[in-house]
Amino acid sequence: MALPALLKDRLTLPLIGSPLFIISNPDLVLAQCLAGVVGSFPALNARPKELLDEWLTRITTTLDQAQEAEPARRIAPFAVNQIIHSSNDRLDHDMDLCVKHRVPIIITSLSAPTDYVRPVHAYGGLVFHDVTNVKHAQKALDAGVDGLILVCAGAGGHAGTMSPFALVSEVRRFFDGPIALSGSITSGAHVAAALALGADLAYVGTRFIATPEANAQEAYKQMIVDSAASEVTYTPLFTGVHGNYLTRSIANAGLDPANLPTADKSSMNFATTRVKPWKDVWGAGQGVGNIDEVLPTAELVARMAREYRGALAQIAA
């Protein structure tokens, strides 16, 4: 196990900030990268689609200038998330822009990115694919991806059900490349634990929602601070795919979290026409119980880095 050359000596903490629908924007991505962890955003967050070119220009220019000003500084590369599905009618447009800007890392979701790996490899970029089980991990590797993101039980949004102990161990039987691990990771000690399990990177989403840079409602951030793991509901109702959501946000949307209706898979809005996933019902992982305050991204990463070093020292003692 080893970090790819693209990431080696460029991170203050072995961590990728996961792409958060609606929430991740250039402000958050830049704050993460400048703090020394990989920042990412879904291409679909740039709306209209023409805005994506502006976002990529701003991010690449800012990071290049910062690195030029401080050559020794650890400034992480960034990533863009692409949804590989027939419903994403922007995919080719967005991928063309990513190739144009030579986006360092492409994170793909849903279907294996068979047709999109080669263009990224042509300019030296990496492709990581997120999976929730061994079958999908094998399909992604068959498509030629460079790394896997294992989305385990307890992760925010569309999460799997497998224990990280089980999934990492099974994937390591046939893959010795880069693995990022997701699922309730909110501290530097958790990052150290992810590496102890056999991962190379932690994949963290929910903790970065509670930052000033995140494009989330203040009520959303406060609900994360106020919630515990028992206040996270796992349901397929809102998108047709099982995911973790803040129970209080479900109740605030007028639904009974204990008696949710059956999903209507004929519609992309599975609850009601007035309840919109991610906008009205808020995703979050089970790690919310370890989040006690809203912190600036730079301060958060610095604290997690200290916790990480402390955990490593404790393991070595």
Buried (B, 14 or more C-beta within 10 A) or exposed (E): EEBBEBBEEBBBBBBBBBBBBBBBBBBBBBBBBBBBBBBBBBBBBBEEBEEBBEBBBBBBEBBEEBBEEEEEEBBBBBBBBBBBEEEBEBBEBBBEBBBEBEBBBBBBBBBBBBEBBEBBEEEEBBBBBBBBBBEBBBBBBEBBBBBBBBBBBBBBBBBBEBBBEEBBEBBBEEBEBBBBBBBBBBBBBBBBBBBEBBBBBBBBBBBBBBBBBBBBEEEBBEBBEEBEBEBBBEBBBBBBBBBBBBBBBBBBBEBEBEEBEEBEEEEEBBBBEEBBBBEBBBBBBBBBBBBEEBBEBBEBBBEBBEBBEEBBEEEEE
